[in-house]
Amino acid sequence: MRHGKIDRVKILSIQSAVAYGHVGNSAAVFPLQRIGVEVLPVYTVNFSNHTGYGAWRGPLISPADVADVILGIEERGVFGEIDVVLSGYQGSDGIGDVILDAVSRVKAANPAAVYACDPVMGNAVSGCFVAPEIPVLLRDRVVPAADIVTPNQFELGYLTHTEPDTLESTLESVDALRATGPDAVLVTSVQRPDREPETIEMLAVDAEGAWIVQTPLLPMKANGSGDVTAALFTAHYRSTGSAAEALARTVSSVFDLLALTHGEGSRELLLVEAQRFYAHPRMQFAVRQVR
């Protein structure tokens, strides 16, 4: 791996898509491509814009149609080349079944493949914003099948029936989550009471240890930033095998993307304008091992 670019990683990414703005695959695909990852995007919705605007147009894609696209990919004989299946927001339990089936078939073709799940369900400010059956589906069926999971602190608590807030309790919650199946966990928004003011942290944990990194907390809401984070961490972790290095590269890239977006006053991520930060992350934040 040189200059942040990744060789020989192929990701099947099953997520939503929008024409205007950047969420789901419309957030994840370009940063992955910019660091040299081959992405096979499969769409679960095809909306005009993300739903945060309160109005949008376009279709939900039925689970049967999503499965048909995946079957067509399989018929091209490429499942054996796929290194990662990546999923994000799941609009229905039917999509969950399709994703789990795809993971099973990809792993049958390539036993070295991994499944990375971003268990999107809500946050501490908004609470749960998905259909009531989705958190249960994620907790009971999807996350246990995953190798890499990227919850925020709120989602981590739901998945483990805990209330993580301190570093110690967050680590305990991560251990409880890893005990259900996943090997690597990235907690994307650790906000503990004893942190420095106006900061936020990310925590990465796998069998080798636990690492945390702190950045300034930018006063903004950025739809799609979690999708970028999950995608970049997954790719870097798959390529390097190092949770610490994947964490450092991901945090560097995402912070600079958000800082640029905030500085320009844009509601939508300036995903293309920030491309240099994916290919050449500045590595400006120190990663500290905490276990």
C-alpha positions as CSV (number, residue, x, y, z in Angstrom):
1,M,0.0,0.0,0.0
2,R,1.5,3.3,-1.1
3,H,0.1,6.9,-0.7
4,G,-3.2,5.6,0.6
5,K,-4.0,3.6,-2.5
6,I,-5.1,0.0,-2.2
7,D,-4.4,-2.8,-4.6
8,R,-6.4,-5.9,-5.4
9,V,-9.5,-5.2,-3.3
10,K,-13.0,-5.8,-4.8
11,I,-16.1,-4.8,-2.9
12,L,-19.7,-5.7,-3.6
13,S,-21.6,-2.8,-2.0
14,I,-25.3,-3.2,-1.5
15,Q,-26.7,0.2,-0.5
16,S,-29.1,3.0,-1.4
17,A,-28.4,5.5,-4.1
18,V,-29.4,9.1,-4.8
19,A,-29.0,11.3,-7.9
20,Y,-28.5,14.6,-5.9
21,G,-26.1,14.5,-3.0
22,H,-24.1,11.7,-1.4
23,V,-25.5,9.0,0.8
24,G,-25.3,5.2,0.6
25,N,-23.5,4.0,-2.5
26,S,-23.6,7.6,-3.8
27,A,-21.3,8.4,-0.8
28,A,-19.2,5.2,-0.6
29,V,-18.3,4.3,-4.2
30,F,-16.2,7.3,-5.3
31,P,-13.9,7.4,-2.3
32,L,-13.3,3.7,-2.6
33,Q,-12.6,4.1,-6.3
34,R,-10.3,7.0,-5.6
35,I,-8.1,4.8,-3.4
36,G,-8.0,2.0,-6.0
37,V,-10.8,-0.3,-4.9
38,E,-13.0,-2.0,-7.5
39,V,-16.6,-1.5,-6.5
40,L,-19.6,-3.4,-7.7
41,P,-22.5,-1.2,-6.5
42,V,-26.0,-2.7,-6.1
43,Y,-28.8,-0.2,-5.3
44,T,-31.6,-0.8,-2.9
45,V,-33.3,2.5,-3.7
46,N,-32.9,5.0,-6.5
47,F,-34.0,8.3,-5.0
48,S,-33.7,11.9,-6.3
49,N,-32.1,12.9,-3.0
50,H,-31.8,11.7,0.6
51,T,-34.9,11.7,2.8
52,G,-33.6,14.3,5.2
53,Y,-35.1,17.0,2.8
54,G,-38.5,15.7,3.7
55,A,-39.4,15.2,0.0
56,W,-37.9,12.9,-2.6
57,R,-38.9,11.0,-5.7
58,G,-37.9,7.7,-7.1
59,P,-38.4,4.0,-6.4
60,L,-37.6,1.6,-3.6
61,I,-36.1,-1.4,-5.4
62,S,-37.9,-4.6,-4.4
63,P,-35.9,-7.3,-2.6
64,A,-36.6,-9.6,-5.6
65,D,-35.1,-7.0,-8.0
66,V,-32.0,-6.5,-5.8
67,A,-31.5,-10.3,-5.6
68,D,-31.9,-10.5,-9.4
69,V,-29.0,-7.9,-9.9
70,I,-26.8,-9.9,-7.5
71,L,-27.7,-13.1,-9.3
72,G,-26.6,-11.5,-12.6
73,I,-23.3,-10.6,-11.0
74,E,-22.9,-14.1,-9.8
75,E,-23.6,-15.4,-13.3
76,R,-20.6,-13.5,-14.6
77,G,-18.4,-15.7,-12.4
78,V,-17.0,-13.0,-10.3
79,F,-18.1,-14.0,-6.8
80,G,-14.7,-15.8,-6.3
81,E,-13.0,-12.4,-6.8
82,I,-15.0,-10.4,-4.3
83,D,-13.1,-9.6,-1.1
84,V,-15.8,-7.8,0.8
85,V,-19.6,-7.5,0.9
86,L,-20.5,-4.1,2.3
87,S,-24.0,-3.1,3.4
88,G,-25.5,0.1,4.9
89,Y,-29.0,1.3,5.5
90,Q,-31.5,-1.5,5.1
91,G,-35.0,-0.3,4.2
92,S,-36.8,-3.6,4.9
93,D,-36.3,-7.0,6.4
94,G,-36.6,-8.4,2.9
95,I,-33.4,-6.6,1.9
96,G,-31.7,-8.0,4.9
97,D,-32.5,-11.5,3.7
98,V,-31.1,-10.7,0.3
99,I,-27.8,-9.3,1.8
100,L,-27.3,-12.3,4.0
101,D,-27.9,-14.7,1.1
102,A,-25.4,-12.8,-1.0
103,V,-22.8,-12.9,1.8
104,S,-23.3,-16.7,2.1
105,R,-22.8,-17.2,-1.7
106,V,-19.8,-14.9,-1.9
107,K,-18.1,-16.7,1.0
108,A,-18.9,-20.1,-0.6
109,A,-17.1,-18.9,-3.8
110,N,-14.3,-17.1,-1.8
111,P,-13.8,-18.4,1.8
112,A,-11.4,-15.5,2.4
113,A,-14.2,-12.9,1.8
114,V,-15.6,-10.9,4.6
115,Y,-18.9,-9.1,5.3
116,A,-18.8,-5.5,6.6
117,C,-22.1,-4.2,8.0
118,D,-22.9,-0.6,8.9
119,P,-25.9,-1.2,11.2
120,V,-27.7,2.0,10.4
121,M,-30.6,2.6,12.8
122,G,-30.3,6.0,14.4
123,N,-28.3,8.2,16.7
124,A,-28.3,9.8,20.1
125,V,-30.0,13.0,18.9
126,S,-32.7,11.6,16.6
127,G,-33.2,8.2,18.2
128,C,-34.1,5.3,15.8
129,F,-35.2,6.5,12.4
130,V,-35.7,3.2,10.7
131,A,-38.7,0.9,10.5
132,P,-39.3,-0.9,13.9
133,E,-38.3,-4.3,12.6
134,I,-34.9,-3.2,11.3
135,P,-33.0,-2.8,14.6
136,V,-34.2,-6.3,15.7
137,L,-33.2,-7.7,12.3
138,L,-29.7,-6.1,12.6
139,R,-29.2,-7.2,16.2
140,D,-30.4,-10.8,15.9
141,R,-29.5,-11.9,12.4
142,V,-27.3,-9.5,10.4
143,V,-24.6,-8.3,12.8
144,P,-23.9,-11.9,14.0
145,A,-23.1,-12.8,10.4
146,A,-20.7,-9.8,9.9
147,D,-17.0,-9.8,10.2
148,I,-16.7,-6.0,10.5
149,V,-19.3,-3.8,12.1
150,T,-19.3,0.0,12.2
151,P,-21.9,1.3,14.6
152,N,-22.1,4.7,16.3
153,Q,-22.2,4.8,20.0
154,F,-26.0,4.8,20.1
155,E,-26.3,1.8,17.8
156,L,-23.6,0.0,19.8
157,G,-25.8,0.3,22.9
158,Y,-28.9,-1.0,21.1
159,L,-27.1,-4.0,19.6
160,T,-25.7,-5.0,23.0
161,H,-28.5,-3.9,25.4
162,T,-26.0,-1.6,27.1
163,E,-25.5,2.2,27.6
164,P,-21.9,2.9,26.7
165,D,-20.6,6.4,27.6
166,T,-17.2,6.1,29.3
167,L,-14.2,4.6,27.4
168,E,-14.4,1.6,29.8
169,S,-18.1,0.9,29.2
170,T,-17.8,1.4,25.5
171,L,-15.0,-1.1,25.4
172,E,-17.2,-3.5,27.4
173,S,-20.0,-3.0,24.9
174,V,-17.7,-3.7,22.0
175,D,-16.5,-6.9,23.7
176,A,-20.2,-7.9,24.0
177,L,-20.8,-7.2,20.4
178,R,-17.7,-9.1,19.2
179,A,-18.9,-12.0,21.3
180,T,-21.9,-12.3,19.0
181,G,-19.8,-12.8,15.9
182,P,-17.9,-9.8,14.4
183,D,-14.2,-9.7,14.7
184,A,-13.6,-6.0,14.1
185,V,-15.7,-3.2,15.4
186,L,-15.4,0.5,14.6
187,V,-17.3,2.8,16.9
188,T,-17.8,5.9,14.8
189,S,-18.8,8.5,17.4
190,V,-17.5,8.0,20.9
191,Q,-18.6,10.9,23.1
192,R,-17.5,10.3,26.7
193,P,-18.0,12.8,29.5
194,D,-14.3,13.2,30.3
195,R,-13.2,14.0,26.8
196,E,-11.8,17.4,25.9
197,P,-14.5,20.0,25.1
198,E,-15.6,20.2,21.5
199,T,-14.0,16.9,20.5
200,I,-15.3,13.5,19.3
201,E,-13.5,10.2,19.0
202,M,-13.5,7.0,17.0
203,L,-12.6,3.6,18.5
204,A,-11.4,0.5,16.6
205,V,-11.2,-2.9,18.2
206,D,-10.2,-6.3,16.9
207,A,-8.4,-9.4,18.2
208,E,-5.1,-7.5,18.3
209,G,-6.2,-4.7,20.6
210,A,-8.1,-1.4,20.8
211,W,-7.2,2.1,19.5
212,I,-8.8,5.5,19.8
213,V,-8.4,8.8,18.0
214,Q,-9.7,12.2,18.9
215,T,-10.6,15.0,16.5
216,P,-12.3,18.4,16.8
217,L,-16.1,18.2,16.7
218,L,-17.4,20.2,13.8
219,P,-20.7,22.0,14.3
220,M,-22.6,20.4,11.4
221,K,-24.8,17.5,10.4
222,A,-23.4,15.6,7.4
223,N,-25.7,13.1,5.8
224,G,-23.5,10.3,4.2
225,S,-20.4,10.8,6.3
226,G,-21.1,7.5,8.1
227,D,-21.3,5.8,4.8
228,V,-17.9,7.2,3.7
229,T,-16.4,6.2,7.1
230,A,-17.7,2.6,6.9
231,A,-16.4,2.2,3.3
232,L,-13.0,3.6,3.9
233,F,-12.3,1.8,7.1
234,T,-13.5,-1.5,5.6
235,A,-11.2,-1.1,2.6
236,H,-8.2,0.0,4.6
237,Y,-8.7,-2.7,7.2
238,R,-9.1,-5.4,4.5
239,S,-5.9,-4.2,2.7
240,T,-3.6,-3.7,5.7
241,G,-5.0,-6.0,8.4
242,S,-4.2,-3.2,10.9
243,A,-7.1,-1.6,12.8
244,A,-4.8,1.2,13.9
245,E,-3.7,2.1,10.4
246,A,-7.2,1.8,9.0
247,L,-8.5,4.0,11.8
248,A,-5.8,6.7,11.2
249,R,-6.4,6.8,7.5
250,T,-10.1,6.8,7.8
251,V,-10.3,9.6,10.4
252,S,-7.8,11.7,8.5
253,S,-9.8,11.5,5.2
254,V,-13.3,11.9,6.8
255,F,-12.3,14.9,9.0
256,D,-10.8,16.7,6.0
257,L,-13.9,15.9,3.9
258,L,-16.2,17.3,6.7
259,A,-13.9,20.4,7.3
260,L,-14.0,21.3,3.6
261,T,-17.8,20.8,3.5
262,H,-18.3,22.9,6.6
263,G,-16.0,25.6,5.5
264,E,-17.9,26.0,2.2
265,G,-21.2,26.0,4.0
266,S,-22.5,23.1,1.9
267,R,-25.4,21.0,3.0
268,E,-24.2,18.1,0.9
269,L,-20.8,16.5,1.3
270,L,-18.2,18.0,-1.1
271,L,-17.2,14.4,-2.0
272,V,-15.5,15.1,-5.3
273,E,-13.7,18.3,-4.2
274,A,-12.2,16.4,-1.2
275,Q,-10.8,13.5,-3.3
276,R,-7.2,14.3,-2.5
277,F,-7.8,13.5,1.1
278,Y,-8.8,9.9,0.3
279,A,-5.8,9.2,-1.9
280,H,-3.3,11.1,0.2
281,P,-4.6,11.2,3.8
282,R,-2.6,13.7,5.9
283,M,-2.5,11.4,9.0
284,Q,-2.8,14.4,11.2
285,F,-4.4,12.8,14.2
286,A,-2.6,10.5,16.7
287,V,-4.0,7.0,17.2
288,R,-3.6,5.8,20.8
289,Q,-3.7,2.2,21.9
290,V,-6.1,1.8,24.9
291,R,-5.9,-2.0,25.2
